[in-house]
Every structure is written in C-alpha cells, then in structure tokens.
Amino acid sequence: METKRDNHFLFVGRLSVEKGIEVLIDAFRDTSFELKIAGDGPLKQLVIDAAVDNKNICYLGSLKNEEVKLELQKAQAFIFPSIWYEGMPMTIIEAFSCSTPVIASNLGAMSSIISNNFNGFHFEERSPQKLKEAVKLFDNLMPEVKKHIQDNAYQTYKEKYSVSSQLSYFNTIYMPIINKRSDRND
C-alpha cells in the first residue's frame, strides 16, 4: 500500500553547519512551506528555536530507520542543503528508494546523483534564497509532473543503487579478476 504524500518537505541528517542547517532554516523562515527536520547534532538548539519561532517548521528529533522511511514516503520532497562536498549521501539514495524527489545543493556528488528537473532539483549552495526558489518551483508543479518526478526518483534508485543493480555492477568488476586468478591457479 502506498503512503499518502503530505504537503511538507523533509530534512533528515546531522544538525551541523556543514550539512547546511542554517541555510535550510533561513530558507523556510517566514514562508508558508512546511518543513520537518529529523536528526541530532551541535545545531539541535538552533532547530528547536526555529521550530518554536516558525509554525511551519517542525522538529521531529532523532528517528529510527523505520520512522525515517515512513517520513520519506510522506514528504513531497527531501531537502539536502549541504554546503560541503559529500561522497555518497545515503539519505538521497533512501529518498529515491521511497520515490521521493530531492532538492539539493548543486555541489559535489549531489550534482551528479540528482538530475535537475528529472528526479529532483538543484539550487546554489549556501543560498537560502535559491533554496526557497527551488522549493517554490517544486511546490507549484502540477500533480502529474510531481508524480513523474517521483517515478523518476524511484527509477534512478532501481537502475543505479538497488541491491540487484549493485550486484550486477560488482560482478562486472570482480568476476573477470576472479576468473583470471583461478585460471592461473589451474
């Protein structure tokens, strides 16, 4: 059974400067867009204060894996505002596995994992205004366009990051080496 999407955006992760928490809060401050934030870290009090001062921001605290998955399934999009170069952000992959598009900084791995206007949107890193514009753009999409982007997010997961796609990828790398090595031992 598919979970009904709510009309909010979601951040899950470490509440720290490098993850772009200040950019995130500044972008959602004084807007009507709803934001849920889950996680823990050195900027936890900043998030709590923002939730108290802005009725559209909700702090969920730390969540278990099953709770994160449910929140990803309910959000209309996942926000990834990191201000530093990330390697392979697992929360983006988790979002895609839940058919949840990602709005992320156009920086590092996020630039290549997310295809702008396909499985999510990019915005200029460190810019609350550009994040706000990307959120508004996504929010204003027609429902059928949002559904198409959700489908693309899941398709990206299936083709590039699912267990079966990874197994196939690693088999193409390691099997020739293993076979070559066994030929030498015969």
PyMOL commands that place a pseudoatom at each C-alpha (Angstrom):
pseudoatom trace, name=CA, resn=MET, resi=1, chain=A, elem=C, hetatm=0, pos=[0.000, 0.000, 0.000]
pseudoatom trace, name=CA, resn=GLU, resi=2, chain=A, elem=C, hetatm=0, pos=[1.372, 3.394, -0.997]
pseudoatom trace, name=CA, resn=THR, resi=3, chain=A, elem=C, hetatm=0, pos=[1.648, 6.041, 1.711]
pseudoatom trace, name=CA, resn=LYS, resi=4, chain=A, elem=C, hetatm=0, pos=[-0.246, 9.273, 1.078]
pseudoatom trace, name=CA, resn=ARG, resi=5, chain=A, elem=C, hetatm=0, pos=[2.049, 12.230, 0.478]
pseudoatom trace, name=CA, resn=ASP, resi=6, chain=A, elem=C, hetatm=0, pos=[1.666, 15.172, 2.838]
pseudoatom trace, name=CA, resn=ASN, resi=7, chain=A, elem=C, hetatm=0, pos=[2.291, 18.760, 1.823]
pseudoatom trace, name=CA, resn=HIS, resi=8, chain=A, elem=C, hetatm=0, pos=[5.621, 19.169, 3.601]
pseudoatom trace, name=CA, resn=PHE, resi=9, chain=A, elem=C, hetatm=0, pos=[9.328, 18.991, 2.886]
pseudoatom trace, name=CA, resn=LEU, resi=10, chain=A, elem=C, hetatm=0, pos=[11.785, 16.922, 4.922]
pseudoatom trace, name=CA, resn=PHE, resi=11, chain=A, elem=C, hetatm=0, pos=[15.363, 17.076, 6.128]
pseudoatom trace, name=CA, resn=VAL, resi=12, chain=A, elem=C, hetatm=0, pos=[16.967, 14.077, 7.842]
pseudoatom trace, name=CA, resn=GLY, resi=13, chain=A, elem=C, hetatm=0, pos=[20.567, 14.142, 8.959]
pseudoatom trace, name=CA, resn=ARG, resi=14, chain=A, elem=C, hetatm=0, pos=[23.192, 15.578, 11.219]
pseudoatom trace, name=CA, resn=LEU, resi=15, chain=A, elem=C, hetatm=0, pos=[22.260, 19.004, 12.540]
pseudoatom trace, name=CA, resn=SER, resi=16, chain=A, elem=C, hetatm=0, pos=[25.554, 20.736, 11.826]
pseudoatom trace, name=CA, resn=VAL, resi=17, chain=A, elem=C, hetatm=0, pos=[26.927, 23.684, 9.874]
pseudoatom trace, name=CA, resn=GLU, resi=18, chain=A, elem=C, hetatm=0, pos=[28.394, 21.614, 7.022]
pseudoatom trace, name=CA, resn=LYS, resi=19, chain=A, elem=C, hetatm=0, pos=[25.026, 19.948, 6.401]
pseudoatom trace, name=CA, resn=GLY, resi=20, chain=A, elem=C, hetatm=0, pos=[23.532, 23.367, 5.637]
pseudoatom trace, name=CA, resn=ILE, resi=21, chain=A, elem=C, hetatm=0, pos=[21.117, 23.567, 8.576]
pseudoatom trace, name=CA, resn=GLU, resi=22, chain=A, elem=C, hetatm=0, pos=[21.397, 27.361, 8.781]
pseudoatom trace, name=CA, resn=VAL, resi=23, chain=A, elem=C, hetatm=0, pos=[20.685, 27.652, 5.041]
pseudoatom trace, name=CA, resn=LEU, resi=24, chain=A, elem=C, hetatm=0, pos=[17.695, 25.327, 5.458]
pseudoatom trace, name=CA, resn=ILE, resi=25, chain=A, elem=C, hetatm=0, pos=[16.183, 27.262, 8.357]
pseudoatom trace, name=CA, resn=ASP, resi=26, chain=A, elem=C, hetatm=0, pos=[16.774, 30.628, 6.685]
pseudoatom trace, name=CA, resn=ALA, resi=27, chain=A, elem=C, hetatm=0, pos=[15.053, 29.391, 3.510]
pseudoatom trace, name=CA, resn=PHE, resi=28, chain=A, elem=C, hetatm=0, pos=[11.930, 28.230, 5.354]
pseudoatom trace, name=CA, resn=ARG, resi=29, chain=A, elem=C, hetatm=0, pos=[11.735, 31.098, 7.860]
pseudoatom trace, name=CA, resn=ASP, resi=30, chain=A, elem=C, hetatm=0, pos=[8.754, 33.357, 7.155]
pseudoatom trace, name=CA, resn=THR, resi=31, chain=A, elem=C, hetatm=0, pos=[7.300, 31.140, 4.424]
pseudoatom trace, name=CA, resn=SER, resi=32, chain=A, elem=C, hetatm=0, pos=[4.153, 29.062, 4.234]
pseudoatom trace, name=CA, resn=PHE, resi=33, chain=A, elem=C, hetatm=0, pos=[6.059, 25.929, 3.193]
pseudoatom trace, name=CA, resn=GLU, resi=34, chain=A, elem=C, hetatm=0, pos=[6.017, 23.241, 5.853]
pseudoatom trace, name=CA, resn=LEU, resi=35, chain=A, elem=C, hetatm=0, pos=[9.329, 21.678, 6.861]
pseudoatom trace, name=CA, resn=LYS, resi=36, chain=A, elem=C, hetatm=0, pos=[10.010, 18.703, 9.105]
pseudoatom trace, name=CA, resn=ILE, resi=37, chain=A, elem=C, hetatm=0, pos=[13.530, 18.248, 10.446]
pseudoatom trace, name=CA, resn=ALA, resi=38, chain=A, elem=C, hetatm=0, pos=[14.831, 14.993, 11.937]
pseudoatom trace, name=CA, resn=GLY, resi=39, chain=A, elem=C, hetatm=0, pos=[18.254, 14.394, 13.405]
pseudoatom trace, name=CA, resn=ASP, resi=40, chain=A, elem=C, hetatm=0, pos=[20.665, 15.391, 16.123]
pseudoatom trace, name=CA, resn=GLY, resi=41, chain=A, elem=C, hetatm=0, pos=[23.880, 17.347, 16.337]
pseudoatom trace, name=CA, resn=PRO, resi=42, chain=A, elem=C, hetatm=0, pos=[25.541, 20.540, 17.503]
pseudoatom trace, name=CA, resn=LEU, resi=43, chain=A, elem=C, hetatm=0, pos=[22.859, 22.813, 15.957]
pseudoatom trace, name=CA, resn=LYS, resi=44, chain=A, elem=C, hetatm=0, pos=[19.956, 20.986, 17.601]
pseudoatom trace, name=CA, resn=GLN, resi=45, chain=A, elem=C, hetatm=0, pos=[19.060, 24.014, 19.736]
pseudoatom trace, name=CA, resn=LEU, resi=46, chain=A, elem=C, hetatm=0, pos=[19.013, 26.236, 16.642]
pseudoatom trace, name=CA, resn=VAL, resi=47, chain=A, elem=C, hetatm=0, pos=[16.492, 23.840, 15.068]
pseudoatom trace, name=CA, resn=ILE, resi=48, chain=A, elem=C, hetatm=0, pos=[14.368, 23.703, 18.234]
pseudoatom trace, name=CA, resn=ASP, resi=49, chain=A, elem=C, hetatm=0, pos=[14.343, 27.508, 18.431]
pseudoatom trace, name=CA, resn=ALA, resi=50, chain=A, elem=C, hetatm=0, pos=[13.387, 27.768, 14.748]
pseudoatom trace, name=CA, resn=ALA, resi=51, chain=A, elem=C, hetatm=0, pos=[10.504, 25.351, 15.330]
pseudoatom trace, name=CA, resn=VAL, resi=52, chain=A, elem=C, hetatm=0, pos=[9.288, 27.441, 18.267]
pseudoatom trace, name=CA, resn=ASP, resi=53, chain=A, elem=C, hetatm=0, pos=[9.545, 30.713, 16.319]
pseudoatom trace, name=CA, resn=ASN, resi=54, chain=A, elem=C, hetatm=0, pos=[8.116, 29.433, 12.999]
pseudoatom trace, name=CA, resn=LYS, resi=55, chain=A, elem=C, hetatm=0, pos=[4.867, 27.477, 12.958]
pseudoatom trace, name=CA, resn=ASN, resi=56, chain=A, elem=C, hetatm=0, pos=[5.772, 25.949, 9.561]
pseudoatom trace, name=CA, resn=ILE, resi=57, chain=A, elem=C, hetatm=0, pos=[8.920, 24.254, 10.950]
pseudoatom trace, name=CA, resn=CYS, resi=58, chain=A, elem=C, hetatm=0, pos=[8.602, 21.066, 12.994]
pseudoatom trace, name=CA, resn=TYR, resi=59, chain=A, elem=C, hetatm=0, pos=[11.458, 19.312, 14.789]
pseudoatom trace, name=CA, resn=LEU, resi=60, chain=A, elem=C, hetatm=0, pos=[10.934, 15.537, 14.931]
pseudoatom trace, name=CA, resn=GLY, resi=61, chain=A, elem=C, hetatm=0, pos=[14.033, 14.672, 16.980]
pseudoatom trace, name=CA, resn=SER, resi=62, chain=A, elem=C, hetatm=0, pos=[16.077, 11.574, 16.232]
pseudoatom trace, name=CA, resn=LEU, resi=63, chain=A, elem=C, hetatm=0, pos=[14.199, 8.877, 14.336]
pseudoatom trace, name=CA, resn=LYS, resi=64, chain=A, elem=C, hetatm=0, pos=[14.714, 5.138, 13.958]
pseudoatom trace, name=CA, resn=ASN, resi=65, chain=A, elem=C, hetatm=0, pos=[15.317, 3.769, 10.451]
pseudoatom trace, name=CA, resn=GLU, resi=66, chain=A, elem=C, hetatm=0, pos=[11.700, 2.638, 10.015]
pseudoatom trace, name=CA, resn=GLU, resi=67, chain=A, elem=C, hetatm=0, pos=[10.466, 6.087, 11.074]
pseudoatom trace, name=CA, resn=VAL, resi=68, chain=A, elem=C, hetatm=0, pos=[12.823, 7.794, 8.620]
pseudoatom trace, name=CA, resn=LYS, resi=69, chain=A, elem=C, hetatm=0, pos=[11.491, 5.622, 5.805]
pseudoatom trace, name=CA, resn=LEU, resi=70, chain=A, elem=C, hetatm=0, pos=[7.889, 6.492, 6.702]
pseudoatom trace, name=CA, resn=GLU, resi=71, chain=A, elem=C, hetatm=0, pos=[8.705, 10.216, 6.817]
pseudoatom trace, name=CA, resn=LEU, resi=72, chain=A, elem=C, hetatm=0, pos=[10.440, 9.964, 3.430]
pseudoatom trace, name=CA, resn=GLN, resi=73, chain=A, elem=C, hetatm=0, pos=[7.346, 8.274, 1.987]
pseudoatom trace, name=CA, resn=LYS, resi=74, chain=A, elem=C, hetatm=0, pos=[5.087, 11.051, 3.310]
pseudoatom trace, name=CA, resn=ALA, resi=75, chain=A, elem=C, hetatm=0, pos=[7.194, 14.068, 2.282]
pseudoatom trace, name=CA, resn=GLN, resi=76, chain=A, elem=C, hetatm=0, pos=[6.634, 15.710, -1.062]
pseudoatom trace, name=CA, resn=ALA, resi=77, chain=A, elem=C, hetatm=0, pos=[10.420, 16.196, -1.394]
pseudoatom trace, name=CA, resn=PHE, resi=78, chain=A, elem=C, hetatm=0, pos=[13.607, 15.650, 0.591]
pseudoatom trace, name=CA, resn=ILE, resi=79, chain=A, elem=C, hetatm=0, pos=[15.871, 18.662, 1.147]
pseudoatom trace, name=CA, resn=PHE, resi=80, chain=A, elem=C, hetatm=0, pos=[19.654, 18.158, 1.129]
pseudoatom trace, name=CA, resn=PRO, resi=81, chain=A, elem=C, hetatm=0, pos=[21.251, 21.603, 1.689]
pseudoatom trace, name=CA, resn=SER, resi=82, chain=A, elem=C, hetatm=0, pos=[24.837, 20.513, 2.372]
pseudoatom trace, name=CA, resn=ILE, resi=83, chain=A, elem=C, hetatm=0, pos=[27.445, 23.247, 1.962]
pseudoatom trace, name=CA, resn=TRP, resi=84, chain=A, elem=C, hetatm=0, pos=[30.370, 20.867, 1.571]
pseudoatom trace, name=CA, resn=TYR, resi=85, chain=A, elem=C, hetatm=0, pos=[31.353, 18.150, -0.868]
pseudoatom trace, name=CA, resn=GLU, resi=86, chain=A, elem=C, hetatm=0, pos=[29.610, 14.900, 0.027]
pseudoatom trace, name=CA, resn=GLY, resi=87, chain=A, elem=C, hetatm=0, pos=[30.801, 11.475, -1.090]
pseudoatom trace, name=CA, resn=MET, resi=88, chain=A, elem=C, hetatm=0, pos=[27.711, 9.301, -1.494]
pseudoatom trace, name=CA, resn=PRO, resi=89, chain=A, elem=C, hetatm=0, pos=[24.876, 10.669, 0.658]
pseudoatom trace, name=CA, resn=MET, resi=90, chain=A, elem=C, hetatm=0, pos=[22.854, 7.640, 1.726]
pseudoatom trace, name=CA, resn=THR, resi=91, chain=A, elem=C, hetatm=0, pos=[19.814, 9.750, 2.639]
pseudoatom trace, name=CA, resn=ILE, resi=92, chain=A, elem=C, hetatm=0, pos=[19.474, 10.740, -1.019]
pseudoatom trace, name=CA, resn=ILE, resi=93, chain=A, elem=C, hetatm=0, pos=[19.522, 7.074, -2.039]
pseudoatom trace, name=CA, resn=GLU, resi=94, chain=A, elem=C, hetatm=0, pos=[16.981, 6.303, 0.705]
pseudoatom trace, name=CA, resn=ALA, resi=95, chain=A, elem=C, hetatm=0, pos=[14.760, 9.133, -0.554]
pseudoatom trace, name=CA, resn=PHE, resi=96, chain=A, elem=C, hetatm=0, pos=[14.916, 7.789, -4.105]
pseudoatom trace, name=CA, resn=SER, resi=97, chain=A, elem=C, hetatm=0, pos=[14.041, 4.287, -2.835]
pseudoatom trace, name=CA, resn=CYS, resi=98, chain=A, elem=C, hetatm=0, pos=[10.832, 5.835, -1.424]
pseudoatom trace, name=CA, resn=SER, resi=99, chain=A, elem=C, hetatm=0, pos=[10.028, 7.620, -4.726]
pseudoatom trace, name=CA, resn=THR, resi=100, chain=A, elem=C, hetatm=0, pos=[10.835, 10.923, -3.034]
pseudoatom trace, name=CA, resn=PRO, resi=101, chain=A, elem=C, hetatm=0, pos=[12.447, 13.613, -5.184]
pseudoatom trace, name=CA, resn=VAL, resi=102, chain=A, elem=C, hetatm=0, pos=[15.430, 15.504, -3.752]
pseudoatom trace, name=CA, resn=ILE, resi=103, chain=A, elem=C, hetatm=0, pos=[16.127, 19.229, -3.711]
pseudoatom trace, name=CA, resn=ALA, resi=104, chain=A, elem=C, hetatm=0, pos=[19.864, 19.545, -3.120]
pseudoatom trace, name=CA, resn=SER, resi=105, chain=A, elem=C, hetatm=0, pos=[22.840, 21.845, -3.284]
pseudoatom trace, name=CA, resn=ASN, resi=106, chain=A, elem=C, hetatm=0, pos=[24.421, 21.775, -6.729]
pseudoatom trace, name=CA, resn=LEU, resi=107, chain=A, elem=C, hetatm=0, pos=[27.717, 20.655, -5.279]
pseudoatom trace, name=CA, resn=GLY, resi=108, chain=A, elem=C, hetatm=0, pos=[29.849, 17.523, -5.287]
pseudoatom trace, name=CA, resn=ALA, resi=109, chain=A, elem=C, hetatm=0, pos=[28.061, 14.185, -5.576]
pseudoatom trace, name=CA, resn=MET, resi=110, chain=A, elem=C, hetatm=0, pos=[24.663, 15.859, -5.381]
pseudoatom trace, name=CA, resn=SER, resi=111, chain=A, elem=C, hetatm=0, pos=[25.340, 17.423, -8.784]
pseudoatom trace, name=CA, resn=SER, resi=112, chain=A, elem=C, hetatm=0, pos=[25.640, 14.020, -10.407]
pseudoatom trace, name=CA, resn=ILE, resi=113, chain=A, elem=C, hetatm=0, pos=[23.196, 11.926, -8.343]
pseudoatom trace, name=CA, resn=ILE, resi=114, chain=A, elem=C, hetatm=0, pos=[20.349, 14.369, -8.892]
pseudoatom trace, name=CA, resn=SER, resi=115, chain=A, elem=C, hetatm=0, pos=[19.352, 15.206, -12.450]
pseudoatom trace, name=CA, resn=ASN, resi=116, chain=A, elem=C, hetatm=0, pos=[17.779, 18.645, -12.362]
pseudoatom trace, name=CA, resn=ASN, resi=117, chain=A, elem=C, hetatm=0, pos=[14.087, 18.578, -13.345]
pseudoatom trace, name=CA, resn=PHE, resi=118, chain=A, elem=C, hetatm=0, pos=[14.220, 14.762, -13.595]
pseudoatom trace, name=CA, resn=ASN, resi=119, chain=A, elem=C, hetatm=0, pos=[14.458, 13.194, -10.103]
pseudoatom trace, name=CA, resn=GLY, resi=120, chain=A, elem=C, hetatm=0, pos=[14.774, 16.451, -8.164]
pseudoatom trace, name=CA, resn=PHE, resi=121, chain=A, elem=C, hetatm=0, pos=[16.154, 19.962, -8.317]
pseudoatom trace, name=CA, resn=HIS, resi=122, chain=A, elem=C, hetatm=0, pos=[19.468, 21.687, -7.676]
pseudoatom trace, name=CA, resn=PHE, resi=123, chain=A, elem=C, hetatm=0, pos=[19.995, 25.020, -6.009]
pseudoatom trace, name=CA, resn=GLU, resi=124, chain=A, elem=C, hetatm=0, pos=[23.066, 27.168, -5.464]
pseudoatom trace, name=CA, resn=GLU, resi=125, chain=A, elem=C, hetatm=0, pos=[24.808, 26.030, -2.284]
pseudoatom trace, name=CA, resn=ARG, resi=126, chain=A, elem=C, hetatm=0, pos=[24.850, 28.391, 0.705]
pseudoatom trace, name=CA, resn=SER, resi=127, chain=A, elem=C, hetatm=0, pos=[21.923, 30.365, -0.724]
pseudoatom trace, name=CA, resn=PRO, resi=128, chain=A, elem=C, hetatm=0, pos=[18.704, 30.322, 1.327]
pseudoatom trace, name=CA, resn=GLN, resi=129, chain=A, elem=C, hetatm=0, pos=[17.052, 32.396, -1.415]
pseudoatom trace, name=CA, resn=LYS, resi=130, chain=A, elem=C, hetatm=0, pos=[17.920, 29.869, -4.146]
pseudoatom trace, name=CA, resn=LEU, resi=131, chain=A, elem=C, hetatm=0, pos=[16.699, 27.006, -1.934]
pseudoatom trace, name=CA, resn=LYS, resi=132, chain=A, elem=C, hetatm=0, pos=[13.444, 28.870, -1.332]
pseudoatom trace, name=CA, resn=GLU, resi=133, chain=A, elem=C, hetatm=0, pos=[13.061, 29.343, -5.106]
pseudoatom trace, name=CA, resn=ALA, resi=134, chain=A, elem=C, hetatm=0, pos=[13.646, 25.616, -5.748]
pseudoatom trace, name=CA, resn=VAL, resi=135, chain=A, elem=C, hetatm=0, pos=[11.094, 24.680, -3.074]
pseudoatom trace, name=CA, resn=LYS, resi=136, chain=A, elem=C, hetatm=0, pos=[8.567, 27.087, -4.577]
pseudoatom trace, name=CA, resn=LEU, resi=137, chain=A, elem=C, hetatm=0, pos=[9.222, 25.730, -8.064]
pseudoatom trace, name=CA, resn=PHE, resi=138, chain=A, elem=C, hetatm=0, pos=[8.648, 22.162, -6.874]
pseudoatom trace, name=CA, resn=ASP, resi=139, chain=A, elem=C, hetatm=0, pos=[5.589, 23.081, -4.811]
pseudoatom trace, name=CA, resn=ASN, resi=140, chain=A, elem=C, hetatm=0, pos=[3.969, 24.802, -7.808]
pseudoatom trace, name=CA, resn=LEU, resi=141, chain=A, elem=C, hetatm=0, pos=[4.336, 21.820, -10.159]
pseudoatom trace, name=CA, resn=MET, resi=142, chain=A, elem=C, hetatm=0, pos=[1.182, 20.185, -11.422]
pseudoatom trace, name=CA, resn=PRO, resi=143, chain=A, elem=C, hetatm=0, pos=[0.387, 16.912, -9.591]
pseudoatom trace, name=CA, resn=GLU, resi=144, chain=A, elem=C, hetatm=0, pos=[1.087, 14.808, -12.692]
pseudoatom trace, name=CA, resn=VAL, resi=145, chain=A, elem=C, hetatm=0, pos=[4.522, 16.428, -13.080]
pseudoatom trace, name=CA, resn=LYS, resi=146, chain=A, elem=C, hetatm=0, pos=[5.326, 15.769, -9.409]
pseudoatom trace, name=CA, resn=LYS, resi=147, chain=A, elem=C, hetatm=0, pos=[4.245, 12.155, -9.901]
pseudoatom trace, name=CA, resn=HIS, resi=148, chain=A, elem=C, hetatm=0, pos=[6.526, 11.862, -12.929]
pseudoatom trace, name=CA, resn=ILE, resi=149, chain=A, elem=C, hetatm=0, pos=[9.497, 13.200, -10.923]
pseudoatom trace, name=CA, resn=GLN, resi=150, chain=A, elem=C, hetatm=0, pos=[8.653, 10.774, -8.089]
pseudoatom trace, name=CA, resn=ASP, resi=151, chain=A, elem=C, hetatm=0, pos=[8.613, 7.907, -10.576]
pseudoatom trace, name=CA, resn=ASN, resi=152, chain=A, elem=C, hetatm=0, pos=[11.962, 9.083, -11.964]
pseudoatom trace, name=CA, resn=ALA, resi=153, chain=A, elem=C, hetatm=0, pos=[13.436, 9.171, -8.441]
pseudoatom trace, name=CA, resn=TYR, resi=154, chain=A, elem=C, hetatm=0, pos=[12.423, 5.549, -7.893]
pseudoatom trace, name=CA, resn=GLN, resi=155, chain=A, elem=C, hetatm=0, pos=[13.653, 4.548, -11.357]
pseudoatom trace, name=CA, resn=THR, resi=156, chain=A, elem=C, hetatm=0, pos=[17.023, 6.139, -10.553]
pseudoatom trace, name=CA, resn=TYR, resi=157, chain=A, elem=C, hetatm=0, pos=[17.192, 4.058, -7.384]
pseudoatom trace, name=CA, resn=LYS, resi=158, chain=A, elem=C, hetatm=0, pos=[16.289, 0.832, -9.204]
pseudoatom trace, name=CA, resn=GLU, resi=159, chain=A, elem=C, hetatm=0, pos=[18.741, 1.355, -12.057]
pseudoatom trace, name=CA, resn=LYS, resi=160, chain=A, elem=C, hetatm=0, pos=[21.740, 2.676, -10.116]
pseudoatom trace, name=CA, resn=TYR, resi=161, chain=A, elem=C, hetatm=0, pos=[21.502, 1.971, -6.398]
pseudoatom trace, name=CA, resn=SER, resi=162, chain=A, elem=C, hetatm=0, pos=[19.318, -1.075, -5.709]
pseudoatom trace, name=CA, resn=VAL, resi=163, chain=A, elem=C, hetatm=0, pos=[20.875, -4.292, -4.424]
pseudoatom trace, name=CA, resn=SER, resi=164, chain=A, elem=C, hetatm=0, pos=[20.392, -6.037, -7.765]
pseudoatom trace, name=CA, resn=SER, resi=165, chain=A, elem=C, hetatm=0, pos=[21.947, -3.184, -9.757]
pseudoatom trace, name=CA, resn=GLN, resi=166, chain=A, elem=C, hetatm=0, pos=[24.912, -3.049, -7.374]
pseudoatom trace, name=CA, resn=LEU, resi=167, chain=A, elem=C, hetatm=0, pos=[25.392, -6.814, -7.529]
pseudoatom trace, name=CA, resn=SER, resi=168, chain=A, elem=C, hetatm=0, pos=[25.465, -6.666, -11.301]
pseudoatom trace, name=CA, resn=TYR, resi=169, chain=A, elem=C, hetatm=0, pos=[27.906, -3.734, -11.185]
pseudoatom trace, name=CA, resn=PHE, resi=170, chain=A, elem=C, hetatm=0, pos=[30.296, -5.512, -8.809]
pseudoatom trace, name=CA, resn=ASN, resi=171, chain=A, elem=C, hetatm=0, pos=[30.061, -8.762, -10.744]
pseudoatom trace, name=CA, resn=THR, resi=172, chain=A, elem=C, hetatm=0, pos=[31.242, -6.984, -13.895]
pseudoatom trace, name=CA, resn=ILE, resi=173, chain=A, elem=C, hetatm=0, pos=[34.246, -5.695, -11.951]
pseudoatom trace, name=CA, resn=TYR, resi=174, chain=A, elem=C, hetatm=0, pos=[35.223, -8.682, -9.818]
pseudoatom trace, name=CA, resn=MET, resi=175, chain=A, elem=C, hetatm=0, pos=[34.248, -11.772, -11.834]
pseudoatom trace, name=CA, resn=PRO, resi=176, chain=A, elem=C, hetatm=0, pos=[36.862, -11.225, -14.574]
pseudoatom trace, name=CA, resn=ILE, resi=177, chain=A, elem=C, hetatm=0, pos=[39.527, -10.811, -11.874]
pseudoatom trace, name=CA, resn=ILE, resi=178, chain=A, elem=C, hetatm=0, pos=[38.380, -13.911, -10.006]
pseudoatom trace, name=CA, resn=ASN, resi=179, chain=A, elem=C, hetatm=0, pos=[38.222, -15.941, -13.225]
pseudoatom trace, name=CA, resn=LYS, resi=180, chain=A, elem=C, hetatm=0, pos=[41.653, -14.746, -14.306]
pseudoatom trace, name=CA, resn=ARG, resi=181, chain=A, elem=C, hetatm=0, pos=[43.100, -15.632, -10.928]
pseudoatom trace, name=CA, resn=SER, resi=182, chain=A, elem=C, hetatm=0, pos=[41.536, -19.117, -10.931]
pseudoatom trace, name=CA, resn=ASP, resi=183, chain=A, elem=C, hetatm=0, pos=[42.914, -19.711, -14.453]
pseudoatom trace, name=CA, resn=ARG, resi=184, chain=A, elem=C, hetatm=0, pos=[46.413, -19.007, -13.123]
pseudoatom trace, name=CA, resn=ASN, resi=185, chain=A, elem=C, hetatm=0, pos=[45.968, -21.497, -10.274]
pseudoatom trace, name=CA, resn=ASP, resi=186, chain=A, elem=C, hetatm=0, pos=[44.952, -24.357, -12.595]
for i in range(1, 186): cmd.bond("trace and resi %d" % i, "trace and resi %d" % (i + 1))
show_as sticks, trace
zoom trace
